[in-house]
Amino acid sequence: MIQSSDAKRGDRIRMSLGTRSLYPFVLSYFAGIDREKRAGLRVLDLPAGSGLLSAPLSAAGFDVTPVDLFPEYLEEGEKKYAGKGVVESFEEESDATLPAWLRTRLYGDATTDPERKGDLQPVAGDMESRLDFADDSFDMIACVEGIEHVIDRHKTLDEFRRMLAPGGSLVITTPNLLSLRARLAYAMAGQRAFKSYIDEHTSVWGRSEDGSRIYHGHAFLISYFQLRYSLHHCGFKIEKLMASNWSTTSVAMLPLTPLVALGTAMSQKRAKRKFARIKAKGEVGADVEPPYAEMRRHLLSPELLLNATMIIQARAV
């Protein structure tokens, strides 16, 4: 299993409070992997977009394959930023700063800025179709802000599992529906935020020139509960929730945490009883542990209560 060391707690908190973009947090996971081990690690970046993640990972020594429904996005990104520094172009495009500790972990020191060579080769691929890669082709898959755009997430996750070597890591991100802010918005508006809306027109974010390909927006948002369920049934086990950008509204609502804890405990009671019954009948393996203690830890963690974006690292089992 691939491991990554965490940043110091103070570093993570400062980045969570001061950074709006989720990409530095995804990079922090990869940065925890020793530089001498990176060349042998095959990373699939899907959806790769303009190369916002692929470029810094490639410069950090990973063997990166960028895939996107619209490969022209990466072609445009490579043309626009070729010859610039990888960190410079990342910060320009993401509107986020890579802190010194993260740059040091990625590139060896806080001032190094490798040149973006413009040689990333985009691969056309649909997250909801079988991709042209053999089984066990990758050691790691990064799916950043992609799963909420697909109609059939199980089909996508099954394909990820097929392409991942056993024990490989999946880093997957999606808007967090269980932050304190999102819970308030759902209670009042039925949507995860007051500044966004799902409808059949404005939630189409793009189309191909011939109209055959639709880029669905946040039409298929999923919560921790749904993603956990899908990961389990598609051959993954959650290893950890990762730090991300905090919602300031959620931070201000922290005094409500005891109420959330009470609601969580109440909502688990019936599931715990049902789990005990089906285990007694042999419908669940005798060695299977109930998931509720881990779920409770996750649900009451800063990563779910405060993060605007949910970032999960899961292992292929």
Secondary structure, 3 states (H helix, E strand, C coil): CCCCCCCCHHHHHHHHHHCCCCHHHHHHHHHCCCHHHHCCCEEEECCCCCCCCHHHHHHCCCEEEEEECCCHHHHHHHHHHCCCEHHHHHHHHHCCCCCHHHHHHHHCCCCCCCECCCCCCCEECCCCCCCCCCCCCEEEEEECCCHHHCCCHHHHHHHHHHHEEEEEEEEEEEECCCCHHHHHHHHHHCCCCCCCCCCCCCCEEEECCCCCCEEECCCCCCCHHHHHHHHHHCCEEEEEEECCCECHHHHHCHHHHHHHHHHHHHHHHHHHHHHHHHHHCCCCCCCCCCCHHHHHHHHCCHHHHCECEEEEEEEEC
